[in-house]
Amino acid sequence: MSVSTTVDKAAPAPLLGRVFAAADIFVLAFALLLFGVGLWIFAAGTPAHWINLVYDDAYYYGGVARGIIERGESSFAAPLETNGYQPLWLALITAVAFVFGHSPAAIAFEIYVLAWLFMFGFAWLSRRTFGVAFPALLASLTFPLVMLYGLETCMLPVFFMLFMKADSWRSRGVLGALLFLTRLDAASVVLARDIWLFATRRKVDLKHWLIIAPVGLGYAAINQMLFGTPLPVSGLAKAVGSIPGENLV
C-alpha cells in the first residue's frame, strides 16, 4: 500500500467557503436579533427606553423633517431657518415621515429602521460583490454610531460600492451625485478615483462630472436662494443642547 504525498492545493478553498458561509449566517442572525430587539423596545417601551437607539444629531434631522411637514419651513426651532444638514438623508426622512407619520416617536422609529435597512443593503452588496456579507455586517456593528444610529453616513457604503461597480459614466454620474448629496465631502471619493486612474493608468475619465457638477451647482444655488449662503451652516438652530433626544422636541 502506498501513501500519496501530493498536497491538494485546492482542498482548503471549499473549507474556507464553508467557514465564510457559516460566518455569514451567524453574524446575520446576530444582527437580525439586535434589530428585532430594537423594534421590540420601540413597540413596548417608552421614549426613556428607546431614546438612545438613535443618535442625538439624527434627532435633529427628525426635528427639521417635522418642520418641513408641519410648517413648510426648513427649520428646527421656528422661526429660525437652517440648512445645517446633509440634503439626501433629510429628504428621505421627510418623505418617509410624510407617508408613515411624523410624531416624534414615529420619526425616531423610522430613522432607526432606515439606518438598519441601509446596513443590510451594504451586507447584501458585499455578498453580491465579494461572496461574503459578514465583513460588512461586522464593520457596521463595530461602528454603530456611524452606521446604525440614524446618521446620514449609513448610506455611504451602499452608494460607494455601487459607484465603484458602475460600468458607464452616466451611472457613475448619478451615483456620484447621490454620494455628494449624502455628504457633501463625499465628492472627494469621486475626485480620488479620478486622480488614482490618472496616476496609475494615465486615464482621464471625467464625463461623470457632467452630471455631478450641475447637481452640486444646483444645490448651492438653492441654498443661496433660500438661506443666503451656498453651503450648509448649522447655526444656533442646531446648537440646542446635548441631552439625548432633545433635538426632536
Backbone as CSV, one residue per row, in Angstrom:
resi,resn,N_x,N_y,N_z,CA_x,CA_y,CA_z,C_x,C_y,C_z
1,MET,0.852,-1.194,0.000,0.000,0.000,0.000,0.882,1.235,0.000
2,SER,0.569,2.174,-0.859,1.354,3.406,-0.924,0.519,4.583,-0.482
3,VAL,1.180,5.550,0.068,0.510,6.754,0.560,0.938,7.927,-0.299
4,SER,-0.020,8.641,-0.863,0.308,9.785,-1.704,0.747,10.956,-0.847
5,THR,1.812,11.566,-1.245,2.305,12.742,-0.520,1.996,14.032,-1.250
6,THR,1.191,13.933,-2.312,0.835,15.127,-3.081,-0.146,15.986,-2.286
7,VAL,0.120,17.258,-2.204,-0.752,18.188,-1.484,-1.769,18.763,-2.453
8,ASP,-3.029,18.613,-2.120,-4.099,19.168,-2.946,-4.282,20.631,-2.571
9,LYS,-3.747,21.508,-3.400,-3.798,22.937,-3.085,-5.207,23.509,-3.154
10,ALA,-6.109,22.807,-3.810,-7.475,23.316,-3.921,-8.330,22.916,-2.726
11,ALA,-7.823,22.011,-1.887,-8.630,21.497,-0.797,-9.085,22.550,0.199
12,PRO,-8.201,23.485,0.619,-8.646,24.455,1.610,-9.778,25.368,1.133
13,ALA,-9.909,25.566,-0.169,-10.889,26.520,-0.674,-12.317,26.167,-0.276
14,PRO,-12.781,24.901,-0.487,-14.135,24.561,-0.048,-14.325,24.736,1.452
15,LEU,-13.294,24.386,2.230,-13.386,24.550,3.678,-13.535,26.021,4.041
16,LEU,-12.729,26.880,3.405,-12.815,28.309,3.672,-14.183,28.847,3.274
17,GLY,-14.692,28.325,2.156,-16.020,28.737,1.729,-17.078,28.380,2.761
18,ARG,-16.973,27.203,3.359,-17.931,26.797,4.394,-17.798,27.650,5.644
19,VAL,-16.560,27.998,5.976,-16.348,28.873,7.139,-16.978,30.243,6.901
20,PHE,-16.768,30.787,5.706,-17.341,32.093,5.378,-18.865,32.032,5.365
21,ALA,-19.420,30.956,4.820,-20.871,30.810,4.787,-21.440,30.746,6.207
22,ALA,-20.753,29.999,7.080,-21.199,29.911,8.467,-21.098,31.264,9.161
23,ALA,-20.022,31.995,8.867,-19.853,33.324,9.456,-20.963,34.259,8.984
24,ASP,-21.313,34.168,7.703,-22.416,34.982,7.189,-23.698,34.709,7.959
25,ILE,-24.019,33.440,8.135,-25.260,33.067,8.817,-25.241,33.523,10.269
26,PHE,-24.130,33.271,10.943,-24.041,33.610,12.371,-24.143,35.115,12.594
27,VAL,-23.356,35.882,11.840,-23.345,37.334,12.053,-24.675,37.957,11.616
28,LEU,-25.260,37.449,10.518,-26.555,37.964,10.088,-27.629,37.672,11.131
29,ALA,-27.614,36.469,11.694,-28.588,36.125,12.733,-28.429,37.045,13.945
30,PHE,-27.181,37.313,14.309,-26.926,38.208,15.442,-27.420,39.622,15.141
31,ALA,-27.165,40.103,13.921,-27.621,41.443,13.538,-29.139,41.516,13.525
32,LEU,-29.795,40.485,12.989,-31.259,40.468,12.969,-31.822,40.434,14.386
33,LEU,-31.153,39.722,15.280,-31.579,39.695,16.681,-31.505,41.081,17.294
34,LEU,-30.383,41.778,17.076,-30.243,43.134,17.611,-31.303,44.063,17.028
35,PHE,-31.522,43.960,15.717,-32.539,44.777,15.066,-33.917,44.490,15.659
36,GLY,-34.226,43.215,15.848,-35.519,42.843,16.427,-35.676,43.339,17.852
37,VAL,-34.610,43.299,18.627,-34.678,43.821,19.994,-34.998,45.310,19.974
38,GLY,-34.368,46.038,19.055,-34.671,47.459,18.931,-36.117,47.699,18.561
39,LEU,-36.649,46.915,17.624,-38.060,47.050,17.253,-38.961,46.789,18.458
40,TRP,-38.625,45.780,19.239,-39.420,45.458,20.422,-39.368,46.592,21.448
41,ILE,-38.200,47.190,21.616,-38.077,48.301,22.563,-38.935,49.474,22.112
42,PHE,-38.942,49.759,20.800,-39.808,50.824,20.301,-41.281,50.487,20.529
43,ALA,-41.643,49.229,20.299,-43.054,48.842,20.395,-43.539,48.782,21.833
44,ALA,-42.703,48.285,22.737,-43.154,48.044,24.109,-42.663,49.087,25.103
45,GLY,-41.670,49.875,24.711,-41.071,50.797,25.660,-41.579,52.222,25.521
46,THR,-41.015,53.061,26.329,-41.303,54.488,26.311,-40.087,55.214,25.735
47,PRO,-40.220,56.530,25.456,-39.033,57.260,24.985,-37.813,57.097,25.880
48,ALA,-38.030,56.928,27.169,-36.899,56.729,28.071,-36.147,55.437,27.757
49,HIS,-36.841,54.469,27.155,-36.200,53.198,26.820,-35.495,53.252,25.471
50,TRP,-36.128,53.898,24.461,-35.559,53.827,23.116,-34.793,55.070,22.689
51,ILE,-34.681,56.048,23.568,-34.086,57.315,23.165,-32.655,57.153,22.650
52,ASN,-31.900,56.216,23.208,-30.501,56.056,22.814,-30.310,55.108,21.633
53,LEU,-31.383,54.605,21.039,-31.265,53.799,19.838,-31.020,54.659,18.607
54,VAL,-31.235,55.955,18.740,-30.977,56.918,17.668,-30.094,58.009,18.249
55,TYR,-29.068,58.386,17.492,-28.112,59.375,17.976,-28.717,60.775,17.966
56,ASP,-28.237,61.625,18.855,-28.836,62.942,19.050,-28.855,63.787,17.776
57,ASP,-27.767,63.765,16.990,-27.767,64.531,15.744,-28.807,64.012,14.758
58,ALA,-29.124,62.712,14.847,-30.164,62.159,13.982,-31.524,62.718,14.370
59,TYR,-31.734,62.994,15.640,-32.991,63.622,16.065,-33.118,65.025,15.488
60,TYR,-32.004,65.671,15.278,-32.045,66.987,14.645,-32.657,66.881,13.249
61,TYR,-32.263,65.846,12.501,-32.882,65.617,11.199,-34.388,65.441,11.351
62,GLY,-34.783,64.682,12.372,-36.209,64.475,12.595,-36.933,65.757,12.910
63,GLY,-36.299,66.634,13.698,-36.924,67.914,14.017,-37.112,68.781,12.792
64,VAL,-36.110,68.811,11.913,-36.226,69.599,10.681,-37.285,68.987,9.768
65,ALA,-37.332,67.658,9.698,-38.355,66.996,8.880,-39.753,67.362,9.367
66,ARG,-39.929,67.390,10.655,-41.245,67.797,11.199,-41.556,69.239,10.822
67,GLY,-40.536,70.109,10.857,-40.754,71.498,10.484,-41.202,71.632,9.034
68,ILE,-40.607,70.829,8.160,-40.985,70.873,6.745,-42.410,70.372,6.556
69,ILE,-42.762,69.282,7.223,-44.089,68.686,7.048,-45.174,69.545,7.682
70,GLU,-44.927,70.036,8.883,-45.970,70.734,9.632,-46.086,72.219,9.288
71,ARG,-44.953,72.845,8.949,-44.981,74.293,8.729,-44.496,74.689,7.336
72,GLY,-43.996,73.735,6.586,-43.447,74.060,5.287,-42.187,74.884,5.372
73,GLU,-41.442,74.757,6.481,-40.225,75.534,6.704,-39.052,74.600,6.998
74,SER,-37.896,74.922,6.432,-36.683,74.191,6.754,-36.112,74.777,8.037
75,SER,-36.752,74.434,9.135,-36.355,74.993,10.423,-36.426,73.908,11.484
76,PHE,-35.586,74.057,12.470,-35.651,73.158,13.610,-36.415,73.817,14.749
77,ALA,-36.040,75.030,15.069,-36.717,75.808,16.104,-37.247,77.067,15.442
78,ALA,-38.512,77.023,15.037,-39.118,78.171,14.350,-38.984,79.415,15.220
79,PRO,-38.784,80.584,14.602,-38.763,80.851,13.157,-37.362,80.792,12.534
80,LEU,-36.391,80.235,13.245,-35.020,80.201,12.744,-34.877,79.110,11.683
81,GLU,-34.665,79.502,10.441,-34.460,78.527,9.386,-33.022,78.015,9.418
82,THR,-32.828,76.809,8.893,-31.494,76.223,8.885,-31.322,75.335,7.667
83,ASN,-30.110,75.269,7.165,-29.746,74.301,6.135,-28.581,73.448,6.623
84,GLY,-28.423,73.354,7.925,-27.300,72.639,8.518,-27.512,71.138,8.567
85,TYR,-27.682,70.539,7.410,-27.902,69.099,7.322,-27.432,68.605,5.958
86,GLN,-27.268,67.310,5.859,-26.942,66.697,4.573,-28.257,66.443,3.832
87,PRO,-28.397,66.905,2.592,-29.719,67.017,1.974,-30.427,65.692,1.677
88,LEU,-29.721,64.678,1.237,-30.408,63.459,0.816,-31.032,62.729,1.993
89,TRP,-30.327,62.659,3.113,-30.857,61.985,4.301,-32.086,62.713,4.818
90,LEU,-32.028,64.044,4.829,-33.197,64.799,5.274,-34.372,64.568,4.325
91,ALA,-34.123,64.570,3.020,-35.201,64.356,2.050,-35.832,62.981,2.242
92,LEU,-35.013,61.969,2.487,-35.524,60.612,2.681,-36.360,60.525,3.953
93,ILE,-35.832,61.068,5.044,-36.573,61.031,6.309,-37.893,61.782,6.186
94,THR,-37.851,62.942,5.530,-39.066,63.742,5.375,-40.112,62.996,4.563
95,ALA,-39.703,62.356,3.467,-40.636,61.612,2.626,-41.259,60.452,3.396
96,VAL,-40.432,59.702,4.124,-40.942,58.567,4.887,-41.876,59.042,5.995
97,ALA,-41.494,60.119,6.681,-42.327,60.638,7.764,-43.652,61.186,7.234
98,PHE,-43.631,61.781,6.061,-44.859,62.299,5.456,-45.849,61.169,5.180
99,VAL,-45.327,60.008,4.773,-46.188,58.867,4.428,-46.610,58.090,5.665
100,PHE,-45.672,57.837,6.587,-45.930,56.906,7.679,-46.146,57.572,9.042
101,GLY,-46.034,58.871,9.121,-46.290,59.551,10.388,-45.108,60.379,10.838
102,HIS,-45.402,61.538,11.426,-44.317,62.439,11.800,-44.386,62.900,13.253
103,SER,-44.968,62.070,14.107,-44.841,62.348,15.535,-43.393,62.080,15.935
104,PRO,-42.939,62.627,17.054,-41.557,62.367,17.469,-41.233,60.878,17.558
105,ALA,-42.145,60.084,18.130,-41.895,58.648,18.261,-41.855,57.974,16.894
106,ALA,-42.755,58.373,15.999,-42.793,57.764,14.660,-41.518,58.070,13.891
107,ILE,-41.066,59.321,13.940,-39.855,59.677,13.205,-38.633,58.959,13.765
108,ALA,-38.542,58.854,15.085,-37.419,58.134,15.681,-37.409,56.678,15.215
109,PHE,-38.582,56.058,15.191,-38.688,54.672,14.731,-38.299,54.556,13.262
110,GLU,-38.754,55.481,12.455,-38.445,55.449,11.019,-36.956,55.637,10.754
111,ILE,-36.332,56.536,11.493,-34.892,56.749,11.338,-34.124,55.478,11.711
112,TYR,-34.553,54.844,12.797,-33.917,53.596,13.238,-34.016,52.527,12.158
113,VAL,-35.199,52.331,11.605,-35.408,51.294,10.595,-34.612,51.605,9.323
114,LEU,-34.624,52.867,8.888,-33.898,53.237,7.673,-32.409,52.946,7.814
115,ALA,-31.835,53.286,8.948,-30.400,53.047,9.146,-30.080,51.559,9.042
116,TRP,-30.892,50.718,9.679,-30.644,49.278,9.619,-30.864,48.733,8.215
117,LEU,-31.845,49.247,7.493,-32.072,48.781,6.130,-30.863,49.074,5.238
118,PHE,-30.255,50.237,5.410,-29.055,50.543,4.629,-27.898,49.636,5.034
119,MET,-27.824,49.295,6.310,-26.781,48.371,6.738,-26.977,47.006,6.092
120,PHE,-28.214,46.507,6.077,-28.478,45.229,5.428,-28.234,45.319,3.917
121,GLY,-28.516,46.476,3.328,-28.206,46.673,1.921,-26.708,46.618,1.660
122,PHE,-25.931,47.190,2.552,-24.475,47.132,2.465,-24.000,45.682,2.506
123,ALA,-24.584,44.887,3.415,-24.200,43.477,3.530,-24.585,42.711,2.269
124,TRP,-25.756,43.001,1.719,-26.201,42.316,0.507,-25.276,42.629,-0.669
125,LEU,-24.901,43.887,-0.813,-23.977,44.263,-1.881,-22.615,43.603,-1.695
126,SER,-22.168,43.516,-0.454,-20.899,42.846,-0.177,-20.976,41.383,-0.578
127,ARG,-22.101,40.761,-0.282,-22.289,39.361,-0.662,-22.271,39.193,-2.178
128,ARG,-22.967,40.099,-2.885,-23.014,40.024,-4.337,-21.654,40.310,-4.975
129,THR,-20.891,41.204,-4.367,-19.626,41.644,-4.958,-18.462,40.736,-4.589
130,PHE,-18.368,40.373,-3.315,-17.190,39.639,-2.834,-17.499,38.208,-2.403
131,GLY,-18.782,37.849,-2.387,-19.146,36.488,-1.999,-19.350,36.290,-0.518
132,VAL,-19.119,37.314,0.274,-19.314,37.235,1.730,-20.008,38.506,2.217
133,ALA,-20.797,38.362,3.263,-21.520,39.502,3.831,-21.034,39.877,5.225
134,PHE,-20.428,38.910,5.937,-20.136,39.167,7.351,-19.132,40.297,7.595
135,PRO,-18.142,40.560,6.701,-17.271,41.711,6.977,-18.034,43.031,6.996
136,ALA,-18.994,43.189,6.086,-19.797,44.412,6.072,-20.657,44.503,7.333
137,LEU,-21.239,43.385,7.731,-22.058,43.371,8.940,-21.221,43.696,10.178
138,LEU,-20.051,43.086,10.267,-19.188,43.336,11.424,-18.716,44.783,11.452
139,ALA,-18.384,45.340,10.272,-17.964,46.741,10.233,-19.079,47.650,10.734
140,SER,-20.307,47.354,10.337,-21.436,48.175,10.771,-21.681,48.031,12.267
141,LEU,-21.617,46.809,12.763,-21.863,46.567,14.182,-20.740,47.116,15.054
142,THR,-19.539,47.149,14.500,-18.395,47.667,15.261,-18.444,49.182,15.380
143,PHE,-19.022,49.841,14.384,-19.118,51.302,14.399,-20.588,51.722,14.311
144,PRO,-21.364,51.415,15.360,-22.810,51.701,15.299,-23.128,53.186,15.192
145,LEU,-22.284,54.038,15.773,-22.549,55.472,15.702,-22.523,55.955,14.260
146,VAL,-21.694,55.334,13.439,-21.586,55.709,12.028,-22.703,55.082,11.208
147,MET,-23.027,53.820,11.501,-23.893,53.051,10.611,-25.314,52.809,11.121
148,LEU,-25.532,52.779,12.410,-26.796,52.238,12.910,-27.622,53.198,13.755
149,TYR,-27.102,54.362,14.062,-27.810,55.254,14.986,-28.502,56.409,14.283
150,GLY,-28.727,56.274,12.973,-29.595,57.231,12.289,-28.917,58.398,11.621
151,LEU,-27.604,58.350,11.436,-26.913,59.424,10.738,-26.839,59.129,9.248
152,GLU,-26.611,60.167,8.467,-26.597,60.032,7.015,-25.491,59.114,6.510
153,THR,-24.474,58.883,7.327,-23.339,58.056,6.920,-23.734,56.609,6.639
154,CYS,-24.897,56.176,7.117,-25.319,54.798,6.842,-25.526,54.564,5.356
155,MET,-25.753,55.627,4.566,-25.984,55.469,3.130,-24.688,55.385,2.328
156,LEU,-23.599,55.877,2.889,-22.362,55.997,2.121,-21.812,54.670,1.593
157,PRO,-21.727,53.586,2.399,-21.170,52.352,1.850,-21.957,51.813,0.657
158,VAL,-23.282,51.943,0.706,-24.115,51.447,-0.396,-23.819,52.214,-1.675
159,PHE,-23.858,53.536,-1.601,-23.618,54.338,-2.802,-22.170,54.231,-3.270
160,PHE,-21.236,54.092,-2.325,-19.832,53.967,-2.699,-19.590,52.678,-3.481
161,MET,-20.134,51.566,-2.984,-19.932,50.297,-3.673,-20.580,50.310,-5.052
162,LEU,-21.777,50.876,-5.140,-22.449,50.962,-6.436,-21.670,51.869,-7.390
163,PHE,-21.126,52.960,-6.854,-20.339,53.870,-7.682,-19.106,53.167,-8.238
164,MET,-18.400,52.425,-7.396,-17.185,51.752,-7.839,-17.483,50.607,-8.808
165,LYS,-18.698,50.052,-8.752,-19.072,48.966,-9.645,-19.688,49.468,-10.945
166,ALA,-20.033,50.743,-11.008,-20.732,51.274,-12.175,-19.892,51.101,-13.432
167,ASP,-20.548,50.714,-14.517,-19.817,50.432,-15.751,-20.067,51.455,-16.853
168,SER,-20.698,52.562,-16.526,-20.891,53.624,-17.513,-20.740,54.974,-16.823
169,TRP,-20.364,55.979,-17.600,-20.158,57.290,-16.991,-21.471,57.879,-16.495
170,ARG,-22.592,57.507,-17.132,-23.885,58.029,-16.682,-24.251,57.480,-15.306
171,SER,-24.094,56.178,-15.131,-24.403,55.593,-13.823,-23.433,56.096,-12.761
172,ARG,-22.164,56.268,-13.130,-21.215,56.846,-12.171,-21.608,58.278,-11.832
173,GLY,-22.107,59.013,-12.807,-22.532,60.380,-12.543,-23.697,60.440,-11.576
174,VAL,-24.691,59.580,-11.797,-25.851,59.560,-10.901,-25.432,59.142,-9.496
175,LEU,-24.636,58.085,-9.403,-24.214,57.602,-8.085,-23.247,58.572,-7.418
176,GLY,-22.402,59.225,-8.214,-21.535,60.255,-7.644,-22.344,61.415,-7.096
177,ALA,-23.424,61.788,-7.791,-24.299,62.848,-7.297,-24.994,62.422,-6.007
178,LEU,-25.393,61.142,-5.928,-26.006,60.644,-4.695,-25.010,60.650,-3.541
179,LEU,-23.754,60.295,-3.836,-22.719,60.390,-2.809,-22.583,61.822,-2.312
180,PHE,-22.537,62.765,-3.245,-22.409,64.178,-2.883,-23.584,64.631,-2.029
181,LEU,-24.801,64.264,-2.407,-25.984,64.690,-1.656,-26.099,63.975,-0.314
182,THR,-25.470,62.803,-0.211,-25.452,62.104,1.075,-24.555,62.829,2.068
183,ARG,-23.361,63.161,1.625,-22.436,64.005,2.387,-21.668,64.830,1.377
184,LEU,-21.685,66.118,1.545,-21.050,66.982,0.559,-19.577,66.649,0.384
185,ASP,-18.910,66.277,1.477,-17.480,65.972,1.372,-17.224,64.622,0.703
186,ALA,-18.267,63.826,0.448,-18.079,62.547,-0.231,-17.731,62.721,-1.704
187,ALA,-17.876,63.927,-2.226,-17.409,64.183,-3.596,-15.913,63.929,-3.702
188,SER,-15.213,63.969,-2.578,-13.773,63.696,-2.584,-13.488,62.257,-3.013
189,VAL,-14.437,61.345,-2.773,-14.265,59.955,-3.208,-14.220,59.888,-4.728
190,VAL,-15.108,60.627,-5.376,-15.132,60.659,-6.834,-13.832,61.262,-7.362
191,LEU,-13.425,62.363,-6.756,-12.189,63.014,-7.182,-10.981,62.104,-6.963
192,ALA,-10.955,61.385,-5.847,-9.846,60.479,-5.560,-9.759,59.373,-6.601
193,ARG,-10.915,58.858,-7.039,-10.914,57.836,-8.089,-10.325,58.394,-9.380
194,ASP,-10.710,59.614,-9.722,-10.201,60.218,-10.958,-8.685,60.411,-10.894
195,ILE,-8.202,60.872,-9.759,-6.761,61.086,-9.598,-6.008,59.758,-9.646
196,TRP,-6.559,58.730,-9.006,-5.905,57.417,-8.991,-5.823,56.846,-10.404
197,LEU,-6.901,56.952,-11.172,-6.880,56.442,-12.538,-5.840,57.165,-13.391
198,PHE,-5.733,58.459,-13.193,-4.755,59.210,-13.967,-3.332,58.872,-13.538
199,ALA,-3.122,58.735,-12.219,-1.776,58.478,-11.713,-1.288,57.077,-12.055
200,THR,-2.201,56.092,-12.090,-1.779,54.705,-12.293,-1.919,54.246,-13.737
201,ARG,-2.871,54.818,-14.477,-3.127,54.339,-15.837,-3.053,55.447,-16.890
202,ARG,-2.765,56.654,-16.419,-2.780,57.812,-17.318,-4.124,57.911,-18.057
203,LYS,-5.186,57.591,-17.338,-6.526,57.589,-17.918,-7.312,58.783,-17.404
204,VAL,-7.848,59.572,-18.323,-8.676,60.709,-17.957,-10.134,60.317,-18.188
205,ASP,-10.878,60.225,-17.110,-12.267,59.771,-17.173,-13.108,60.726,-16.334
206,LEU,-13.619,61.770,-16.968,-14.272,62.849,-16.226,-15.712,63.118,-16.665
207,LYS,-16.245,62.300,-17.557,-17.577,62.609,-18.076,-18.662,62.543,-17.008
208,HIS,-18.440,61.759,-15.951,-19.451,61.681,-14.888,-19.675,63.034,-14.213
209,TRP,-18.672,63.926,-14.316,-18.843,65.255,-13.730,-19.884,66.085,-14.483
210,LEU,-20.254,65.657,-15.691,-21.327,66.342,-16.412,-22.665,66.205,-15.693
211,ILE,-22.773,65.191,-14.850,-23.965,65.015,-14.017,-23.728,65.549,-12.610
212,ILE,-22.564,65.248,-12.048,-22.293,65.618,-10.655,-22.196,67.133,-10.485
213,ALA,-21.482,67.804,-11.399,-21.273,69.249,-11.263,-22.583,70.032,-11.286
214,PRO,-23.511,69.786,-12.234,-24.780,70.517,-12.201,-25.582,70.262,-10.924
215,VAL,-25.522,69.030,-10.410,-26.212,68.736,-9.151,-25.618,69.572,-8.022
216,GLY,-24.287,69.623,-7.962,-23.642,70.426,-6.929,-23.939,71.902,-7.062
217,LEU,-23.881,72.416,-8.289,-24.177,73.829,-8.505,-25.640,74.135,-8.204
218,GLY,-26.530,73.211,-8.566,-27.947,73.397,-8.261,-28.199,73.421,-6.767
219,TYR,-27.528,72.531,-6.043,-27.659,72.523,-4.584,-27.191,73.855,-3.995
220,ALA,-26.047,74.354,-4.475,-25.518,75.626,-3.979,-26.467,76.779,-4.323
221,ALA,-27.051,76.751,-5.528,-27.957,77.830,-5.939,-29.219,77.838,-5.083
222,ILE,-29.758,76.658,-4.802,-30.957,76.575,-3.961,-30.665,77.101,-2.571
223,ASN,-29.508,76.724,-2.031,-29.135,77.228,-0.705,-28.980,78.746,-0.708
224,GLN,-28.350,79.265,-1.745,-28.164,80.712,-1.831,-29.511,81.422,-1.895
225,MET,-30.438,80.872,-2.643,-31.748,81.495,-2.812,-32.573,81.429,-1.520
226,LEU,-32.519,80.299,-0.827,-33.377,80.113,0.345,-32.743,80.587,1.649
227,PHE,-31.411,80.452,1.746,-30.768,80.706,3.032,-29.690,81.776,2.983
228,GLY,-29.394,82.270,1.795,-28.410,83.332,1.687,-26.976,82.873,1.770
229,THR,-26.741,81.575,1.641,-25.393,81.027,1.654,-25.387,79.771,0.805
230,PRO,-24.348,79.542,-0.003,-24.341,78.353,-0.871,-24.039,77.057,-0.140
231,LEU,-23.475,77.163,1.060,-23.078,75.977,1.811,-23.920,75.840,3.074
232,PRO,-24.004,74.632,3.628,-24.808,74.451,4.845,-24.155,75.096,6.056
233,VAL,-24.952,75.777,6.835,-24.496,76.413,8.070,-25.446,75.991,9.178
234,SER,-24.927,75.338,10.207,-25.791,74.836,11.268,-26.392,75.979,12.074
235,GLY,-25.541,76.817,12.631,-26.041,77.959,13.380,-26.705,77.572,14.686
236,LEU,-27.324,78.557,15.328,-27.949,78.351,16.626,-29.144,77.422,16.548
237,ALA,-29.742,77.290,15.362,-30.913,76.431,15.243,-30.576,74.973,15.524
238,LYS,-29.318,74.602,15.376,-28.923,73.231,15.656,-28.325,73.088,17.046
239,ALA,-27.676,74.116,17.530,-26.978,74.019,18.807,-27.968,74.174,19.954
240,VAL,-28.826,73.178,20.116,-29.874,73.260,21.136,-29.391,72.721,22.466
241,GLY,-28.738,71.590,22.444,-28.273,71.017,23.704,-27.664,69.660,23.488
242,SER,-27.209,69.036,24.564,-26.531,67.747,24.453,-27.302,66.621,25.120
243,ILE,-28.542,66.877,25.499,-29.350,65.825,26.115,-29.868,64.904,25.022
244,PRO,-29.665,63.592,25.106,-30.125,62.686,24.053,-31.619,62.878,23.763
245,GLY,-31.924,63.043,22.502,-33.309,63.210,22.090,-33.830,64.622,22.128
246,GLU,-33.074,65.547,22.693,-33.555,66.923,22.803,-33.773,67.546,21.449
247,ASN,-33.030,67.110,20.450,-33.159,67.694,19.125,-34.374,67.233,18.357
248,LEU,-35.262,66.489,18.981,-36.518,66.116,18.331,-37.697,66.855,18.931
249,VAL,-37.479,67.615,19.972,-38.579,68.305,20.664,-39.282,69.254,19.695
